[in-house]
Amino acid sequence: MTEDTLTQHIIDMLAGGHFTLANDDTFFFHDAGNRFPFATIVTKDNEFDNASNLDRPGVFRLNIGVGKETFQALFGEATSEHAPVDPMALDTLMPHPACGKTYWVSVINPSAQTFEKVKPLLAEALELARTRKAG
């Protein structure tokens, strides 16, 4: 899967949501308020998040904010500090290297097969964002 394909899928599922680009990264919001993204696509390391070595050519990471129950069903009590996988691994769903403790998951350069598994997580993240806004 390409970054553009992933971006287009998320834009299509937003149905009235909003996205913004900042420093070549893409942030997806449930509405135009831009309060907090439910998913992001990042393309490079920064001083706060460099565990995935995103500065490699052609590498990007899809990040998704899921609920606690989903996160624990996927990884148990693992957080980014105790993740069972290499944070630089390609096509592997894992706790987000910097935000795992807040129930964010990530995958670097997901394949089409992995993205099929991730689609329900994106739907959940979008619904959680909408629910928080309504509450």
Rosetta blueprint (number, residue, H / E / L):
1 M L
2 T L
3 E H
4 D H
5 T H
6 L H
7 T H
8 Q H
9 H H
10 I H
11 I H
12 D H
13 M H
14 L H
15 A L
16 G L
17 G L
18 H E
19 F E
20 T E
21 L E
22 A E
23 N L
24 D L
25 D E
26 T E
27 F E
28 F E
29 F E
30 H L
31 D L
32 A L
33 G L
34 N L
35 R L
36 F L
37 P L
38 F L
39 A E
40 T E
41 I E
42 V E
43 T L
44 K L
45 D L
46 N E
47 E L
48 F L
49 D E
50 N L
51 A L
52 S L
53 N L
54 L L
55 D L
56 R L
57 P L
58 G L
59 V L
60 F L
61 R E
62 L E
63 N E
64 I E
65 G E
66 V L
67 G L
68 K H
69 E H
70 T H
71 F H
72 Q H
73 A H
74 L H
75 F H
76 G L
77 E L
78 A L
79 T L
80 S H
81 E H
82 H H
83 A L
84 P L
85 V L
86 D L
87 P L
88 M L
89 A L
90 L E
91 D L
92 T L
93 L L
94 M E
95 P E
96 H L
97 P L
98 A L
99 C L
100 G H
101 K H
102 T H
103 Y L
104 W E
105 V E
106 S E
107 V E
108 I E
109 N L
110 P L
111 S L
112 A H
113 Q H
114 T H
115 F H
116 E H
117 K H
118 V H
119 K H
120 P H
121 L H
122 L H
123 A H
124 E H
125 A H
126 L H
127 E H
128 L H
129 A H
130 R H
131 T H
132 R H
133 K H
134 A H
135 G L
